[in-house]
Amino acid sequence: MLANTTGNDYPASLNRLAVVGLVVGVAVAVIGLFALPTLESMGLTFREAFLVVGVTEFSAAVVVGTAAYHLYSIPEE
């Protein structure tokens, strides 16, 4: 059975910028998981390295959340 549709009904399209943001945010988050020992070997203390990684991970989470929110866009009529 088909719903009562007219010619103006279009499915939501995928927002390419949101997809790029999602991929970049996930990549930064994954790299951030392994950054703590690298930053410590570069001379930072544990607390400084942890702060850098924490801010980076939080930023990546905000980017991923925003990208997921804007992933689909409905075409304007």
BELMOSUL-V896730 format. One line per field, one symbol per residue. ss: DSSP state (a for helix, b for strand, c for the rest). burial: + if it has 24 or more other ideal C-beta (glycine too) atoms within 12 Angstrom, else -. A space follows every 10 residues. Layout:
ss = ???
burial = ???
//
This chain:
ss = cccccccccc ccbbcaaaaa aaaaaaaaaa aaacaaaaaa accccaaaaa aaaaaaaaaa aaaaaaaaac cbbcccc
burial = ---------- -------+-- ++--+--++- -+--++--+- ---------- --+--++--+ --++--+--- -------
//
